[in-house]
């Protein structure tokens, strides 16, 4: 079905853009090296399920995860 194909393609593009923006934000953040590595691996492995925790938890500068 062409409609489903278009929806999946648009969803994939949005996820990849969100991943790229999140990874750029992580590399520019003041997190220590271990935290940056953790968040980048989480985002790359779990896509949207890695981005959501980063945006809700990881962006808080005072919270030191792992």
N, C-alpha and C positions, 0 to 999 in steps of 0.2 A: 504494500500500500504506500503510495508516494507521500501521503500526508504524514504517516507515522515516521517515514524516513526523514522528512524535513524537520519534524519535531525532535527526533533523536539527534539529528545533526546540530540543530540550534542549541539543544541542551548540552551536547558535548563541547561546543564552542564556548558557551557561557561558563562551564566548569573549568575549562582550560584557561580562560581569561582570569577567572577568580583565583585559580591556583597560582598563576603568574604574579598577580597583584599581591597575593598573600606572601609568596616567597620573596618578592622584592621588599615588602614591608618588614619581613623577618630579618633580612640581611642588613637593612638600614636601622634596625632597632638597637636598643642598648642592652639586649639580653646577652648573657654570657655565651661562649662558644658551644657549650654542651646543650643549653636550652635551644639555641638556634638550630643545631643539628637535630635535636629531638623533634622540633616542630616541623622542620622541612621534611624529614623522613615520614612523619605522621601524615602530612598533607599529600606527599607523593604516593604513599601506600594506600591511603583510605579516601582519597579525593574529597568529596563534599563532607564526609564524616570526619575528616581531619581539619577541614577549613572552619567548620562551625565551632569546634572547641577552641581553636586558635583565636577566632574573632571574639568569643565570649570570655575565655579565660586567659589566653596568652597575651592579649593586648594590654592587660593590666601590668604596668611597669613594676609595681611593688610586689606582685605575686611571683614567687620563684618556684616554678614547677620543675621537679627533678633536679 
